[in-house]
Amino acid sequence: MPRLSDTIARLAATRGPGPGAAQPSRLIEWAGFGANRGALRAYRYRPEGLKPGAPLVVVLHGCTQSAAAYDLGSGWSRLADRHGFALLFPEQQRSNNANLCFNWFELGDIRRDAGEASSIAEMIAGTLTGYGLDRRRVFVTGLSAGGAMAAVMLATYPEFFAGGAVIAGLPYGSASTVPEALERMRGQGLPGEDALLRAVRAASPHGGPWPRLSVWHGQQDHVVVPAAGEAVLSQWRGLHGLAEGPSEILSIGPHRRRVWRDGGGVARIEAFALAGMGHGTPIDAGDGIGVPGPHMLQAGISSTRHIAAFWGIGDPVSGTATRPGPERSAAGEAAAGPGRIIEEALRAAGLMR
């Protein structure tokens, strides 16, 4: 049987040019925002005529991506122009992670007042003050490792955020080593709800209320399997004290949206199951917001627009109330070849360039 090291070497030798190359950027780099213990870079976007007291959205790119590439594909700055909110894009450096993944499983980077989490918190605090923004309307979202890092920020600094969104990500406190990270990405050894709840509650002195949360996952994702997204839901349903079953299920084209409401009827959690979609951020290339690219996947639905609407900073987007058939599990699919699955998993975990 070939050794894993041989497999990695062959995959590395055949991989084409990486994504995230130079892209036209609307973002402005910002230096000197604090102690920067996590050695991250910071980029911001301030729409023309931004009003005092506007919201702030923090956006965390995925592995192999840059802040500029993620903004181009997701369209966050174009939506910010429409609705008048500021943007903050932390960016990873290769000196921290060879594949530009945020280190969502490194204990030194996912604790309050330490590492990458503290750097992002410093960026947020400085942007709120510098731009005169509304501290009650701060939100965070991210893809893959960026989605897992969004979960880190929601857990370690929950008092900062009114809401979050995790796209193809993993729950806070689910891994602390590279082997564990790879296992969790495959859906293996994910902690139960009680352990996940303890991890979040131990991450900060915050006692609530908790941010609202939007979770997105492709049902053909072989890099971070849908079970990881379900674990994120389990963690946050427990924090909000919500039932396991959703309050309602809606369909948006072929996709399924579940919503959990509190006793007052307020939507606290939503979850999108994206039919036929692999690992990436879902976009609608025809809406003038998203642009297809590596890990920016045409799905006929804009996660950017829907997430902003769920947070209350964008136009409402409606679906049709139905109860569609059961979604397919990525674990049961054999559409992707084993070589590609291994390569994607290694790269997403930061183990392969």
N, C-alpha and C positions, 0 to 999 in steps of 0.2 A: 504494500500500500504506500503511495507517495506521502512523504512527510509534509506537514502543514507549511513548514518553511519553504519547501520547494514549490508548493502551490502558490504561496504569496509572491515568490520571485517571478514565477511565470505570469501571474496576473499583472504584476507591476510592469513587466516588460512589454506587455501587449496593450496596456491602457493608453488611450489617446490623450491629446492635450486636455488638461483639466478645465472645468468651468470656472466662472468667476474672473475671467481675464478682464482687461481694461474695458470699462463700460462708461458711456456718458453719464455723468453723475449730477444730480440736483442737490447733493448733500455737501455740507461744509464741515471740514474737520475742525475739532475743538480740542485744544491741548490745555494742560494745566488745570484740570478740573478737581484735583485732590491728590491724596497720597498714592492712589492708583496701585494698590497692593497686588492686583491681578494683572497688571501690565497690559491692559486693553487700550485700544484706540476708541475715540468717540467721534461721531458724526451727527450733525443736526440738520433739520429743515424747518425753516420758519416762513410760512406763506406770506406773501405780500399783504400788508394791511391786517396782520394778525391782531386781534383785539386783546386787551388785558383780561385776565381771567379765563383764557381759552384752555381746553383740555390738552393733555400730553399723552402721546402714545409712544411706548418704548418697543422697538422691533429688533429681534434677535435672529440673525441669519443662520442657515444650516451649514453643515460641514462642506468644505471646498468652496463656499460662497464668500462674497464680500458684502459689505453694507450696501454699496452702490448697485451690485447685481441683484440683491434681494429687493431693493426698492424698485428697480426697473421692472422686475417680473411681477411683484405683488401689487404695485401701483399705489403704495401708501401715500407717497407725496402728491400724487394726482388727486387722491381722495381728500387729502388735507387741504388742497387748494379749494375744493368744492365746499367743505364744511368747516373750515377755519379752526384747525388744531395744529399743534406743534408736534414734531417728531424727533426722537432720539434713537440713534442706531449705534449701539456698542459694536465693536468689531474685534474679532480674535486676531492674534498674531501667530506666525509660524513658530516663533520662539516658545510659545506656550503649548501649541498643538500643531503637529506637522500638516494636518488636514484642515486646519482652521476651525475645528470643532470647539465649541465652548465645553469646558471640562465639568460636565454636569454630574459626574460620579467621583470626582476628586475631593476628598474631605476638606483639603485646605482651600478649596475654591467655592464650597457650597455652604459655608457657615456664615452666620451673621457677623459682620465686621471683619471678614477675612477674605483674601483672595479675590477671585473674579466677582463674586457677589458684592463685596464691599465697593469695588470699582464702579459697578453699575449703579449702586445706591448713591455714590458720590456724584455721578453724572446726573442722576435724576434730581437730587437736591440742588445742584448748581443750575440746572436748566429751569427748574421751577422758579428760583429766585431771579435768575438773569432775565428771563422772559416775562416774569410777572404772571405766571399761570395759576390755574385753579388746582390747589392741592387736593381737593376732593374728587377731581376727575383725572386721575392718572391710571393708565392701563398698560399692560405688557403682553406681547405675543411673540411667538417664535416657531420655527420649523425644526423638527428632528432634534439634534443636540441643542439648537436654540429653543425649541419647544420645551425640552427637559429643563433648560436653564430658566425659561419663563416660570416653570413650576418651582424651581429653586427660589426665585425672587418672590413669588407669591407666598412661599412658606417662610422664608427668612425675614422678609420685610412686608408682611401683609398690611401693615398700617399705611403703607405708601399707596396702595392700589384700591381702586373701585372695582376693577375687573381684570380678567386675564383671558388668554386664548392659547391653547396648546395644540399645535398641528403636528401629527405624526411623532409625538413625544412620549415621555415616560414620567411616572410619578416621582415626586421628591422622596429621597431616602431609600430608593429601591436597589441601589448598587453603590459599592465603595471601592471596587477594583475593576481593571479592564476585563478580566474573565467574567466577573459578575455582570458588567455592562453588556457584554455580548450575549450572555444567557438571557438577560431581561429583554433585550431587543428581540430575541427569538421567542419570548413569552415563557421562558423557563425560570422557575424559582421566584416568580413575582410574589412579594409579601402579601399577606392577607390584609383585609380592611383594618383590623385592629392595629396591626403593626404600622401600617401606612398612616393611620390617624395619630399614633404616638409620635411618629417621626415629625410630622408637621407641628404638632403641639409643643414639641421639645425644641423646635427651631427658632422660636422667638418668644418674648414674654407676652405677646398679643393674646387677648382672650376673646376676640370677636368685636364687631361682626366681621364676617369673612368676605373677601371679594367674590363677585359672581364670575362664572367660568364658562367658556365656550371650548369644546373639544372637537377636533376634526381628525378623521383617520380614513385613509383609502383601504378598501376591503381587499385589494390585491397587493397590499404593502408587504413585501417579503424582507424588508430591511428592519423595520420596527413593526412587528405584527400587531393586528388590531387588539389583541389581548392586552397590550401595554396601554392603549387608550382606555380600555375598560377599567384598568387598574387606576388610572387617573380619575375617572368618574367615581369609582368606589371611594377613593380617598376624600374627594370633595363632597360627595353626597353625605358622608359621615360628618364632615365639618359643619355642613349646613343643617344636619338633622333631617335629611330628606329620605323618603321611602326608596326602596330599590327600584321599583317600577316607575316609569315616567308618568307625568301628569297628562301628557298628550304625545301623539306621534303624527308627524306630518310628512308629506312627500314633496320634494322639489325636483321635478323631472324624475330621473331614476334614483335619486338620492333620498336618504331617510334622515329626518331630523327628530330627535327626541327632546322633550322639554320637561324639566322638573321645576315645579312652582312651590312656593312656601304657603303657609296657612292663609296669607293675605292675597294669594293669587299672583305674586310677583315671580317672574321667571328668574331663578337663581343659577341654573345650569342648563346648558343645551349641548347636544352631541350630534354631530353629522357623521353618518356612515356613507362613504362615497363609493357608489357602485362602480366596479371595473377600474378603479384608480389605484396606482402604485404609490411609491414613496415620493412625496412632494407636496407643494402648496397648490391647492385647486384654484384655478383662475377661469375667467370667462373672457376669452380673447376678443370677443365682439362688443364688450361693454365700455371700451375706451379706458379701462383701468389696468388690466393685466396684460403682460407680454410673455408668451411662451419661451421657455429656456430650460437649462438644466435644473431639474427638480422644481420647475414651475410648470405645472401640468394643466393642459386644457381639459376641463371637466364640465364646461357649460355652467359653472357656478363660481361666483367670486367670493372666496372666503374673506377677503378684505372688506368687501361691502357688507356681507352678512355679519361679520364680527363687529364692525363699527355700528351697525344698526342695533345689535344685541346690547352693546354698551350704552346706547342712547346718544351717540355722537354722529350718526349718519342717518340717511333716509331709511324708513322701514322697508323690509323685503318680506313678502308674504309667500306662503306655500299652501298647498291643498291638504286639508285634514283627511288622511286615509290611514289604513293599516296595511302597508305593503308586506310582501312575503319576507321570510327570514333572509338576512344577508349571508353571503358566503364567507367562510373563514379563510384567511390567507394561509392558515396551516394546512388546509385541505386542497390547496391549489397546486397544480404541477405545471402551470403555464411557463414559468421562468425556468431556464436551465440552471443546474446546480452551480456551474462556474460563475454565472452572473450573480446569483444570490450570494455566494461566498464573497465575491469581490465587493458587492454593494455593502454587505454587512461589515467587512473589514474597513472599508473606507469610511463608512458612517461612524464607526467607533473610533476613528482616528488612528487605526493601526496600519494603514496603507496610504501612500501618496496617490 
